[in-house]
Amino acid sequence: MEAQESELLETLREAEERHTPGSATLASALSNLGAYYSSTGRAEKALPHLERAAEEAKAFGDEFAGSAAIYNNLGTAYFQLGRHKEALWLLEKAVAIAKRTLGPDNPDVLRMAKTLEGCRLAAGSGRRGCLLSFVLPWHK
C-alpha cells in the first residue's frame, strides 16, 4: 500500500468515527479516496467510495461547490468502467454546479469542462477511457 493511500484511508477512518452521515468532512474523505483510486487506474475500487460520497453530497444540494467535485470524480470513474451514459450525465451536472457556485472562469470549472469534452469525444469514438485532465480533490 502506498503512503498516499494509507493517509487517505486514515483520514476516512477518522471521518467515519467523528462525523455523522451528511457531513462535509465525511463526503470529502470518501471523494478524495475514490479520486485517488480512479486516478491510479483502480476505478472499480474507487466506485463504492465515490457512490457513497455522492449519497452524502445529497445533503448539501446542487448549490454547493463540493458536490460538483464529487460528481466529477464519480463521473470519471463511471467512464473508466464503460458506463458512458451515467458518466456524461454526472460530468454535465458537475460542470453546471461548478459554473453556478464558482463562476464560469474558475480554473476548476474549466478543467471539469475539459474532462467532460474529452469524455464526450471518447464516447463518440467508442473508447473506454476518456482524456482525463482532472480528478478533483475536494476539501471542506
QUILIN-V184219 format. One record per pair of residues at least 12 apart in sequence whose C-alpha atoms are under 10 Angstrom apart, sorted by the first residue. I is the first residue (numbers start at 1). GAP is how many residues later the second one is. D is the distance in Angstrom with one decimal. If there is no record, write none. Layout:
i=[I	I]
gap=[GAP	GAP]
d=[D	D]
This chain:
i=[4	4	5	5	5	5	6	7	8	8	8	8	8	8	8	9	9	9	9	10	11	11	11	11	11	11	11	12	12	12	12	12	12	12	12	12	12	13	13	13	14	14	15	15	15	15	16	16	20	21	21	21	21	21	22	22	22	22	22	22	22	23	23	23	23	23	23	24	24	24	24	24	24	24	24	24	24	25	25	25	25	26	26	26	26	26	27	27	27	27	27	27	27	27	27	27	27	27	27	27	27	27	27	28	28	28	28	28	28	28	28	28	28	28	28	29	29	29	29	29	29	29	30	30	30	30	30	30	30	30	30	30	30	31	31	31	31	31	31	31	31	31	31	31	31	31	31	31	31	31	31	31	31	31	31	31	32	32	32	32	32	32	32	32	32	32	32	32	33	33	33	33	33	33	34	34	34	34	34	34	34	34	34	34	34	34	34	34	35	35	35	35	35	35	35	35	35	35	35	35	35	35	35	36	36	36	36	37	37	37	38	38	38	38	38	38	38	38	39	39	39	39	39	39	39	39	41	41	42	42	42	43	43	43	43	43	43	43	44	44	44	44	45	46	46	46	46	47	47	47	47	47	47	47	48	49	50	50	50	50	50	50	50	50	51	51	51	51	51	51	52	52	53	53	53	53	53	54	54	54	54	54	54	54	55	56	57	57	57	61	62	62	62	62	62	62	62	63	63	63	63	63	63	64	64	64	64	64	65	65	65	65	65	65	65	65	65	65	66	66	66	66	66	66	66	66	66	67	67	67	67	67	67	68	68	68	68	68	68	68	68	68	68	68	68	68	68	68	68	68	68	69	69	69	69	69	69	69	69	69	69	69	69	69	70	70	70	70	70	70	70	71	71	71	71	71	71	71	71	71	71	72	72	72	72	72	72	72	72	72	72	72	72	72	72	72	72	72	73	73	73	73	73	73	73	73	73	73	74	74	74	74	74	74	75	75	75	75	75	75	75	75	75	75	75	75	76	76	76	76	76	76	76	76	76	76	76	76	77	77	78	78	78	79	79	79	79	79	79	79	79	79	79	80	80	80	80	80	80	81	81	82	82	82	82	82	82	83	83	84	84	84	84	84	84	84	84	84	84	85	85	87	87	87	87	88	88	88	88	88	88	89	90	91	91	91	91	91	91	91	92	92	92	92	92	94	94	94	94	95	95	95	95	95	95	95	95	95	96	96	96	97	98	98	98	99	99	108	108	108	110	111	111	111	111	111	112	112	112	112	112	113	113	114	114	114	114	115	115	115	115	115	115	116	116	116	116	116	117	117	117	118	118	118	118	119	119	119]
gap=[29	32	27	28	31	32	27	26	21	22	23	24	25	26	28	20	21	23	24	19	14	15	17	18	19	21	22	13	14	15	16	17	18	19	20	21	37	13	16	17	12	15	12	13	14	15	13	14	36	32	34	35	36	38	31	33	34	35	36	37	38	30	33	34	36	37	117	29	32	33	35	36	42	43	114	115	116	31	113	114	115	26	27	30	31	114	22	23	25	26	27	28	29	30	31	32	33	39	40	43	111	112	113	22	25	28	29	38	39	41	42	109	110	111	112	20	21	24	108	109	110	111	16	18	19	20	21	22	23	24	26	40	108	15	16	17	18	19	20	21	22	23	25	26	35	36	38	39	40	41	42	43	105	106	107	108	14	17	18	21	37	38	41	103	104	105	106	107	12	13	16	17	20	104	12	13	14	15	16	17	18	19	36	39	40	43	101	103	12	14	15	34	35	37	38	39	41	42	99	100	101	102	103	37	99	100	101	12	13	40	12	35	36	38	39	40	42	97	34	37	38	41	93	95	96	97	36	39	35	38	39	31	33	34	35	36	37	38	33	34	36	37	32	27	28	31	32	26	27	28	29	30	31	34	26	25	20	21	22	23	24	25	27	28	19	20	22	23	24	26	18	22	14	17	18	20	21	13	14	15	16	17	19	20	15	14	12	13	14	36	31	32	34	35	36	38	39	33	34	35	37	38	39	33	34	36	37	38	29	30	32	33	34	35	36	37	73	75	28	31	32	35	70	71	72	73	74	26	27	30	31	34	71	22	23	24	25	26	27	28	29	30	31	32	33	34	40	41	44	68	70	22	25	26	28	29	39	40	43	66	67	68	69	70	20	21	24	65	66	67	68	16	18	19	20	21	22	23	24	26	65	15	16	17	18	19	20	21	22	23	26	40	41	43	44	62	63	64	14	17	18	21	39	61	62	63	64	65	12	13	16	17	20	61	12	13	14	15	16	17	18	19	40	41	44	60	12	14	15	39	40	43	53	54	55	56	58	59	52	58	12	13	51	12	40	41	43	44	48	49	50	51	53	39	47	48	49	50	52	47	48	41	44	45	46	47	48	40	45	35	36	38	39	40	42	43	44	45	46	35	38	29	32	33	36	27	28	29	31	32	35	27	26	21	22	24	25	26	28	29	20	21	23	24	25	15	18	19	22	13	14	15	16	17	18	19	20	21	13	16	17	12	12	14	15	13	14	26	27	28	24	21	22	23	24	25	20	21	22	23	24	20	21	17	18	19	20	15	16	17	18	19	20	14	15	16	17	18	13	14	15	12	13	14	15	12	13	14]
d=[9.3	8.5	10.0	7.4	7.5	8.3	9.7	9.3	7.1	8.7	9.9	7.2	5.6	9.4	8.5	8.3	8.9	9.6	7.0	9.3	9.4	8.9	9.6	6.3	9.0	9.5	9.0	8.8	6.9	9.1	8.6	5.0	6.4	9.6	9.0	7.8	9.9	9.2	8.7	9.8	8.8	9.1	8.8	9.0	6.9	9.0	9.0	9.6	9.9	10.0	9.3	6.6	9.8	8.9	9.2	8.2	4.9	6.9	7.8	5.5	7.7	9.9	7.0	8.5	8.2	8.9	9.5	9.3	7.8	7.7	8.9	8.0	8.2	9.6	9.8	8.5	6.0	9.9	9.7	7.7	6.0	9.6	7.7	7.8	9.6	9.3	9.1	8.7	7.8	4.7	7.6	8.5	5.6	6.5	10.0	10.0	10.0	8.7	9.0	8.1	8.9	9.1	8.7	9.8	7.3	9.3	9.2	7.9	9.5	9.3	8.1	8.1	5.7	5.7	6.5	8.9	9.8	8.2	9.3	8.3	8.2	9.3	9.2	8.9	5.2	6.3	8.8	7.1	5.4	9.1	9.2	9.0	9.6	8.7	9.7	9.9	6.5	5.4	8.7	8.4	5.6	8.2	9.9	9.9	9.6	9.8	8.1	5.9	9.2	9.8	7.2	8.3	8.8	7.3	7.0	9.3	9.6	8.8	8.5	9.2	9.5	8.6	8.7	9.2	7.9	5.3	6.4	8.3	9.7	7.2	7.0	8.1	9.9	8.8	4.2	6.6	7.8	5.3	5.3	8.9	9.7	8.7	9.2	7.5	8.0	8.5	9.8	9.5	9.2	8.8	7.6	9.6	8.7	9.4	5.8	8.0	8.8	8.1	9.8	6.1	7.1	6.9	9.3	9.5	8.3	9.4	8.4	9.4	9.9	9.0	9.5	7.9	8.9	7.7	5.8	9.5	8.1	8.1	9.4	9.1	8.7	10.0	8.7	8.9	6.8	9.8	9.2	8.4	8.6	9.0	9.6	9.2	8.5	5.1	7.6	9.0	6.4	6.7	7.7	8.8	8.8	7.3	9.5	9.2	8.4	7.0	9.6	9.5	7.1	9.8	10.0	6.6	7.7	9.4	9.6	9.0	7.0	8.3	9.8	7.1	5.4	9.2	8.3	9.8	8.8	9.0	9.7	6.8	9.9	9.9	9.8	9.8	8.9	6.6	8.8	9.8	8.7	7.5	9.7	9.7	6.1	6.7	9.5	7.7	9.8	9.6	9.9	7.5	8.9	9.7	8.7	8.9	9.1	6.1	9.2	9.2	9.0	9.8	6.4	8.5	7.3	6.3	9.9	7.4	8.2	9.0	6.5	9.2	8.8	10.0	6.7	5.7	8.9	8.4	5.6	6.8	9.1	9.8	9.5	9.2	8.6	9.4	9.7	9.4	6.3	7.5	7.4	9.4	7.3	7.6	8.4	10.0	9.0	8.9	8.5	9.6	7.3	4.2	6.8	8.0	5.6	5.5	9.2	10.0	8.9	9.8	9.9	9.1	9.0	9.2	9.3	9.5	6.7	9.0	9.2	8.0	9.0	9.6	8.6	8.1	5.7	7.2	6.2	9.4	9.3	9.8	7.8	9.5	7.9	8.6	7.5	9.0	9.3	5.5	6.4	8.9	7.2	5.3	9.0	9.4	9.8	8.6	9.5	9.9	6.6	5.2	8.4	8.1	5.3	7.8	9.7	7.0	9.7	8.7	8.7	8.7	7.3	7.3	9.5	8.9	8.3	9.0	9.6	8.6	5.8	6.5	8.5	9.6	9.4	7.4	7.3	8.3	9.7	9.5	4.1	6.6	7.7	5.1	5.4	8.9	9.4	8.6	9.8	9.0	9.6	9.9	8.6	8.6	7.4	8.2	8.7	8.3	9.0	8.0	9.8	7.7	8.8	7.6	9.5	9.6	9.1	9.9	9.8	9.6	7.4	9.9	9.4	8.6	9.7	6.9	6.5	6.9	10.0	9.5	9.6	6.1	5.1	7.1	9.5	7.1	7.9	8.9	9.4	8.5	5.4	7.6	9.7	9.7	8.7	8.1	8.7	9.3	6.6	9.9	9.6	9.9	8.2	9.6	9.6	9.9	8.8	9.0	8.4	9.7	10.0	10.0	6.9	9.3	7.2	7.2	8.9	9.5	9.3	7.6	8.1	8.0	5.8	9.4	8.9	9.9	9.0	8.1	10.0	6.9	9.6	8.7	7.5	8.8	9.2	9.3	6.2	8.4	9.2	6.1	6.0	9.7	9.6	8.0	8.8	9.8	9.3	9.1	9.3	8.4	9.6	9.9	9.6	8.5	9.9	7.9	9.7	9.5	6.6	6.0	8.9	9.1	9.4	7.9	6.5	8.2	8.3	9.4	9.4	8.6	8.4	6.7	8.1	7.7	6.5	5.6	5.4	6.2	8.7	8.7	8.8	8.8	9.2	9.7	8.9	8.5	9.8	5.7	4.8	7.0	8.1	6.2	7.8	10.0]
